Amino acid sequence: MLETTLKVRMSMHDAHYAGNLVDGARMTNLFGDVATELSIRYDGDEGLFRAYSSIEFLAPVYAGDFIEVKGRIVEVGNTSRRMEFEAWKIISPAPELGETSAKVLDEPILVCKATGTGVTLKERQRIKHD
């Protein structure tokens, strides 16, 4: 229906645990940013994210990783918009090759996926759909 993508590099500020591991909540924060963009593109309003119906953390994310977050609206109700999200690791640091080295992954790694529902009040829906 409607899709968008966001790419972000995880920084040392994102690292929360030993070994520069990034907190899984950072992925849900990125999903929220994507949900906001989807709502703006679909309704002309940021809307509000109501609830996640599922979320799975599938692989670790570390400071220095580049994450590509994909989101799409898959179902539209009167005020609700059901969304699906995926976060993929696409680039990782490669310190074994040099202090500032990194590598584009041959196969991106799905690190997190989720589904949830956003809501845009009827009176705030500025874009009309047939």
CORBEL-V725680 format. One record per residue. N is the residue number from 1. SS is DSSP state (helix for helix, strand for strand, loop for the rest). OMEGA is omega as a letter, one per 20 degrees, with the letter a starting at -180 (NA if undefined). BURIAL is I if it has 9 or more other C-alpha atoms within 8 Angstrom, else O. Layout:
N SS OMEGA BURIAL
N SS OMEGA BURIAL
This chain:
1 loop r O
2 strand a O
3 strand r I
4 strand a I
5 strand r I
6 strand r O
7 strand a O
8 strand r O
9 strand r I
10 loop a I
11 loop r O
12 loop r O
13 loop r O
14 loop a I
15 strand a I
16 strand a I
17 strand r O
18 helix r O
19 helix r O
20 helix r I
21 strand r I
22 strand r I
23 loop r I
24 loop r O
25 helix r O
26 helix r I
27 helix r I
28 helix r O
29 helix r O
30 helix r I
31 helix r I
32 helix r I
33 helix r O
34 helix r I
35 helix r I
36 helix r I
37 helix r I
38 helix r I
39 helix r I
40 helix a I
41 helix a O
42 helix a O
43 helix a I
44 loop a I
45 loop a I
46 loop a I
47 loop r I
48 strand r O
49 strand a I
50 strand a O
51 strand r O
52 strand r I
53 strand r O
54 strand r O
55 strand a I
56 strand r O
57 strand a I
58 loop a O
59 loop a O
60 loop r O
61 loop a I
62 strand r I
63 loop a I
64 loop r I
65 loop r I
66 strand a I
67 strand r I
68 strand a I
69 strand r I
70 strand r I
71 strand r I
72 strand r I
73 strand a I
74 strand r I
75 strand a O
76 strand r I
77 loop r O
78 loop r O
79 loop a I
80 strand r I
81 strand r I
82 strand a I
83 strand r I
84 strand a I
85 strand r I
86 strand r I
87 strand a I
88 strand r I
89 strand a I
90 strand r I
91 strand r I
92 strand r I
93 strand r I
94 loop a I
95 helix r I
96 helix r O
97 helix a O
98 loop a O
99 loop a O
100 loop a O
101 loop r I
102 strand r I
103 strand r O
104 strand a O
105 strand r I
106 strand r O
107 strand r O
108 strand a I
109 strand r O
110 strand a I
111 strand a I
112 strand r I
113 strand a I
114 strand r I
115 strand a I
116 strand a I
117 strand r I
118 strand a I
119 strand r I
120 loop a I
121 loop a O
122 helix a O
123 helix r O
124 helix r I
125 loop a I
126 loop a O
127 loop a O
128 loop a O
129 loop r O
130 loop NA O
